[in-house]
Amino acid sequence: MVSNMPVRRLILAASTCLTLAACDTWMGEAEDASLPGKRISVLVQDRAVQPDAGAAAIEVRLPPPEANDAWPQAGGYAAHAMHHMQLDGKLERAWSTSIGSGSGDRARLLSQPVVADGRVFGMDADTEVSAIDAATGARKWTTSLTPEDDEDGGLGGGLAYSDGRLFAATGYGEVVALAPADGTVLWRRRVSAPVRGAPTVRGGRVLVVSVDNQTHALAADDGRLLWTHSGLAEIASVLGGSSPAIDGSVAVVPYSSGEVFALRLENGATQWSESLTGIHRTGAASSLADIRGLPVVDRGRVYVAASSDMLAAIDLRSGRRVWDRQLGSLQTPWLAGDFLFIISNNNELTALEAKSGRVKWVLPLQRWEDEDDKTGAVVWTGPVLASDRLIVVGSNGWALSVSPYTGEVLGREEMPDAVNIPPVVAAGTLYFLTDDGDLIAYR
């Protein structure tokens, strides 16, 4: 796992792109000529969040990039703190393959792919799980997890890999263990309600959060129920679901009510609880208290964002709130050393000092397909940090690379379709999953 990496000063290159029109290729490499066609702005000028006073004195220092061979669970590993990953050289598209059905009128792709043992595992919008060869993009096997008596279809779910098993949570209210070699179902367990987010696995336990705000802890070997925990029920929530974070013997569980609980992994006993219900709610997303992004745990702190205009750092042991910001988000914060990067509900990519919550820089991103008429809302997901590049991707079909030190855009890459799932990095390869269900590998 990538954690507690040493921090060292990284020197910035003097020539950084100031605008998209002046950028080189999307990872910042030089190219021979400008691309033809109409230029589309992916930035806006106004900001809801401003850098703090004295931000110029805050020096962004990051741990050096480190190679990671796998991305076995949503958010990387169980604690969701991946820091700074490594991508070598100029990235080019290596292959593209379909994992099955994409998003449509009645189904949505919500599951982030996972990578382990030289394979990429994905779940499509019809709850079909596929194994893809990471080197070539060839499909190895496919298994449908749709129950025989299904009539309405399931929405959501996700995957996790641990100790030689692949675990799937589904919108049908089931958790299933699969053999990663051929997709054989090893066990299947029904829980109280549909599951929108991916499982989190550690210490022989599989944790899932169902839409009725219940956490179910199952035994990884046979699926038997070990314990449950309940939060406050919510009538409405944002589409999708979050996943618990596990650090050592503590599971940090987010609910759509805005509640966060620290539970003992052994028995589900409550260690502390906190609520991220915001006082000031500035938009449609912030009218709900939902925690859609994953909580991140590192060095005794929990970093978690709610849609209700609240980002907080919480002491893992005591539950004491260390700091908070009026910054709502549906995305997972990205922690790298002593800095936190997050995309707000206002489509602002923001860099904060993790120990204090002070804002270093803010990059406003495109909000509308048509900025003049304010139509076609754009959703940005990410970020992911790899080799001194923050990578974000949008529902407008563009991927951007951004300097984590200055917030300047270094380049962009056009995807074949919209992307609403954060990218994944493993074994020197960057993966995107488009709304059409196409898995694209860059290396």
N, C-alpha and C positions, 0 to 999 in steps of 0.2 A: 504494500500500500504506500502511496505517496503522502507522507506526513512528516511533520517536524523537520523539514529539510532546512539546511543552513541557509542563511540570508547573506547575500553579497551584493555589492553595488554593480549595476550594469550600466555601461556607458551608452548614451543615446547617439544615434547617427545624426550628423548635422543636417543632412538633406532629408526632410520629412515632408510628405505630401500635405499641402494646405487645403486643397479642394479636390473633389472627385475629378474634375476636368484635368487637373494636373497630375493625377495619380498614375503610377505605373501599373503592373499587373496586380491582381487582387491580394497577393501576399507581399507586395512591396518590391518585387523584382522588376528590373528594367525591361522594356519591350521596344521593338524597333519603330513602331508607328502607332498613331492614335487609332482607336477602333472606330469604324464607320457607324453611322446611325445617329438617332436622336439621343441627346443626353437627358437623363431623367434624374432630377435632384432627389437624393435620399437623405437630405438634411433639412432642418427648419431652423429659423433664426431665434425664435423666442424660447425662453427657458422657464420652467416652473420651479426647478431647484437651482440654486446659485452656489458657486464655490464659497466656502467660508472665508471670513476675514483672515488674512495671513496664510491663505492657501499656497501662495507662491513659495513660502518657506518649507512647505511639506515636500520632502523628497521621496518619490516613489522608488522603493527598493523591493526587488522581487527575488525569491529563491531561484537558482539556476534551473533551466529546463532539465527534466529527468525523464528517461524512457519509462513507459508503462506498457506492459505486454498485454494487458486485458482491461476491459471495461465491463465487469461482470454483473453490475446491478445499475438500476436507475441512479444517476448522479455519480457513477463510477464505483466507489466502494460504499460500505454500509454507513460510514460517517459523512459521506458526500463532500469531503474536502480533498480535492485533487491537486490543488496548488498550481504548479507550472509544468506542463507536459512538453514533450519533445516531438517536433516534426522536422525532418531533415530536408534541406535543399528546396528547390522550387517545386511547388505542388502542382501536379497535373492529374487530370482525371484518369484513373487506372481502369475502372470498369463500372458498369451500371447494370443492375438486375432488378426484377420485380419480386417483391415478397408476397404479392397477392393483391387483394382488393384495397383500393384507396378510399379516401373520404368521399362521401356522397350525401344525398338528401337525408338518408336514414341512418347513416353510420359515419363515424369519424375515426381517423387514425390518431390514437392518443399515446401509444406505447413507444418508448425510446428503445432502439436496438441494444443488445448486450453482446459483448465480444469475449470469448474465452476459448482456449485450446485450439486456436487457428480457425475458429468459425464465428460467424456473425449470426445471431438468432434474432428473428423479428416476429412480431404478431401483427397481422393485418386487420382491417376494419371488420372482417367477418370472423374474428377469433381463430384464425388459422395460423399456426406456428410453423416457421420455416427455418432451416439451417442452411447457411450460405458459406461456401469456402472463402475464407478471407483473402487468399492469394489470387484466386481466379474469378470469383463471383458466381461460380457454378452452384446450383441448388443441390443439396445433398438429400434432404427429405422434407416432407410436409405432413403435419398432423392437424386435423380439425378438432377443436375443443368445443364445438357447438353441440349441446345436448340433443338427443334424438327427438325429444318432445318439444323443442323450441318452436315458437310460432312468431314471436315479435322481434327476435334478434337481441344480441347483447351489445352494450356500448362500454368501451373502456377496458381497463385491465393493464397488465404489463408482465415483464419477465425478470427473472433473477437467476444467476448461476452460482452455485456453491458446492464444493466438495463432490464434484463429479455428477451433479444433478441439475436439471433445469426446472425452475419453478415458474408457474404461470398463474396469475390471478385474472379472473374474467368478469365481464359485465353480467354473466349469468349467476353470479354469487357463488362461484366455485374457486377453489385453489387446487391446482393439479401439479403433480411431479412427473417429469418426463426424463427418459434416458436420452442424453444429448447425442449419443451415437446414432440412434435411428428414430427417435421420437416416440418410442413406446411409452404408454401411460403406466406409471408405477403405482400411483395412488391418486385418489380424487376425494376432495372434502368440500361439502357445502357449508357456507357461512350464512350469516343472518340476512344479508342483502347484497346487491351487486357491488362489485369492487371497480373503481375507476382508475386507481393508481397501481403501481407495480409493487410486488412483495419486497421486503427487506429481509435478508437472511444473515444470521450470525449465531454462533454458539449452538448449533443444532436446532434453532428456532426460526420459523418462517412467520413474519409479521405482515398482516394486511389490514388496511382500514376500509371498511365498507361504507356505503353512502348514508347509512343511518348513524354514522359517527360511532362505530364500534371497532375496537382493535381486537383482532383475533390472533393469538399466538398458537401456532401448530408445530408439532414435532416434525422435523425435516425427514426423519427416517420412515415414518408411516402415516403422517397427516393427522394424528390424534390431537384433539383440542387440549391445550395445556392451561390457558387462561384467556379471559376476555376483559376488556375495559370499555366503558361507555362515556362519551362526552354528551354535550347538549344537542338535542335533535334540531335540525334546521330544515325549514320548508323549501328554501331555494338555495342554490349554490352555483358557482361557476362550473362550466363544463370541464370535466377532467377530474383528477384526484392527485393527492400527494402521497408520499411514502414516508414511513418513520425513518429516523436516523438512529443508528446504534453505535455507541462508543463504549467499549468495555462492557460493563454489566448494566448500562443504562440505555433505555430506548426513549428517544424524544419523539413524541407522537403529535402531529398537527391535525386539527379538525376543521371542518367547514364553518364552525361556529366562531372561529378565531381563537379558540382555546389551544394551548400548548401544554402537554403533560410530559413530565419526566417519570418514567415507570421503570421499576426493577425488571430486568429482562427475565429473571428467574421465575417470578410469580405475578407480575403485573401490578405490584403495590405502588401507590403513588408516592413519589419522592418530593415533587412540587408541581404546581400548576401556575399558569400565567394566561392572561387574556390580551390579545392584540386588537381589540375593538377600538378603532380610531375615533377621535372626537370630531375632527373635521373630515367630511366626506365630499370629494370634489367631482365625482363622476359616476357613471353607471356601475363600473366595476367596484368602486370604493363604497357603493351603497350596501355591499355585502361584506361580511367579515372573513370570507373564505381565505384559507391558506392553501394556495394552489401550488406554489413552488416548494421545493424540498428544504427542510431545515438542514443546516450545515453545522457540524460539531468539530471543533479543533482546539486543542490545548486548553480544555476546561471551559470553553465558551460555546454557546449556541447562537447562531445567526439565523434569523427567520423573518420573513416578510409576509404581510397580509395584504389583501386587496383593499382593506379599509384604511389606506394612507398610513401604514405603520411598518417600520423596519426597526428591529431591536436586536441588541446583543444581551444575552442572559447568561449569568453564571451557572454552569452545568451542575455544580454541587448544591448550591443553595436556592437557585431560582431567582436570585436578586437581579433586577434589571440594571445592567451596567450603563447602557445608553439607549436612546431611541431617536428616530428621525421621522418627521412627517413625510414619508415617502412610501407610497403603496406600490405593490408589485404582484404580478401573477407568476413571476419567473423565479428560478432558483438563484440565490446570491452565489457568486463565485469568489472563493477565498484563495488568495495567493500570498503566503507569508503574512505580512502585516497590513495587507490591503484587501478591500472588498469591492467587487464590481457587480453592478446590478442594473437591469433595465426596469424603469419605473412604468406605472400605468400611463404616464404622459409620453411614453416612448423616448425617454432620456437615459442614455447609457451613462452611468455615474460611477465615479471612483471615490471611495471613502477610506479613511484611515480606520483600520479595524479596532484599534484600542480605544478610540475616542468617538468615532462616528463623524468626524470632520470631513467635509466634502473637499476633495482636491480639484476635480474637474468634472464638467458635465458636457456631454455631446448630444444635442437634440437630433433625433432621427425622424425620418418621414412619418407623418401621421395619417395622411390620406393619399389614395391613388390620384385623386384630383384635388389638389390643395385649394384651388380657387372656389370650387363648389362644396368642398368638405364632404366628399362622397368616397366610398371605398376605403373603409378604415384599414390601416396597415397594422399588423401585429408582428412585433419583433421578439425572437426567442434567443436564448443564450444568456450570458456569453460563455465561451470556452476559451481558456488561455493556453496557448501552445507556441513555444519558441518566440516569445516577445510579441505575440499578436493576440489580441482579443478578437474572437470570431463570433459574429452575430448573424442571424439569418432572418428574413422577413417573409410574410405572407404575400408580398409583392414579387417574390421570386428572386430576390437579390441576397447574396452573402457579402458581408463587409469584413475587412480586417482593419483593426483599429489599434493604435499605439496605446499600451496600458500606462505609459508614462505621461503622455500629453493629451490623450483623447483625440488625436488627429487621425483622420481616415487615411489609411495607407493604400487601399485598393478595394476592388469589388469584383464579384463573379456572378454571372447570371445562371440561375438554376433552371431546369426544364419546367418546373412547376413551383407552386407555393410550398413553403416549408414552415410548419408550425410545431416542430419537435426539435429540441436542442441537438446540435451535432455531438458526435462521439469521437474520441481519439483513443486509438490503441495500436501498439506495435508500429508506430510511425505512419499510421494511416488515419485520415480524417474522413468520417462517414456522415452523409446527410440522408435523411429519409423524407421524400417529398410527399405531398398530399395524394399524389397518384399511386403511391405505394412503391416508388422506385428507390432502391438503395444505391447510393452513389459513393464510390470510394476515390479519394484523392491521396496520392503519395508522391 
